[in-house]
Amino acid sequence: MKKNIITILLVFIIPIFAYVLLTTINSNDAGSVNAKTCKPQVIKFTSAMCLDCQTMNKIMKEIYPKYKDKITLTEIQVQDNKPETQEWINKYKVNLVPTIIMIDSNGNQVRRIEGAIPQNEMDGYLKDLK
């Protein structure tokens, strides 16, 4: 009888506990994009099927490394079906990709870029983000 109870606990209780623990960890990660930080943030909404997104990805790969210590970059793939992604899309009212949201160190949105822009213009925006 005791073996049955232990088996039931192992089969049902431990997975439920693990699920709750993992869900809590993931929800804290999702909130980090929205939380105020001491570093400015760039949130890039992108898609693998978008040519302008690919252009902006190349530009960001070239210029972001010199800002990586000063600015947090978060890339959100809009085509994935995660609930957190849909929350971010709704929060920032993203209707097209690429959309780049720039948030200052106080948590205020300071710039919104929709579509592709030249590399020197993006570099200037990142340089001015504080």
Residue, then its C-alpha position, 0 to 999 in steps of 0.5 A: m500500500k505504501k509503495n502505491i502511494i509513493t508511486i502516485l506521488l512520484v507520477f503526479i506530484i513531482p511533474i506538477f511541481a516541476y511545471v509550476l517551477l518552470t512556468t514561474i521561471n519563464s514568466n519572470d524572463a518574459g517580464s524582463v523585457n518590460a521591466k525597468t533596467c539600468k541599461p537601455q533596451v532595443i526590442k527588435f520584432t522580426s521574421a525569418m520570411c521578411l527581406d527588410c528584417q534580414t537587412m536589419n539583422k545584418i545591420m544590427k550584427e555589424i553595429y551592435p557589438k560596440y554597444k553590447d555593454k551599454i544596451t540590451l538587445t532583445e529579438i522577438q520572432v513574431q511568427d512563433n506561437k508563444p503567448e509571451t510573444q503575442e503579449w509583446i506584440n500587443k503591448y507595443k502595437v506591432n503591425l509590421v516587421p521589422t519594428i524596432i522599439m528603443i527604451d531608455s534606462n528609465g523604461n520609457q519608449v523613446r523611438r519606434i522604427e518601422g521598416a529598414i533604415p540605413q546603417n549610419e542612421m541606426d548607429g546614430y540612434l544607438k549612440d544617442l540611446k541613454 
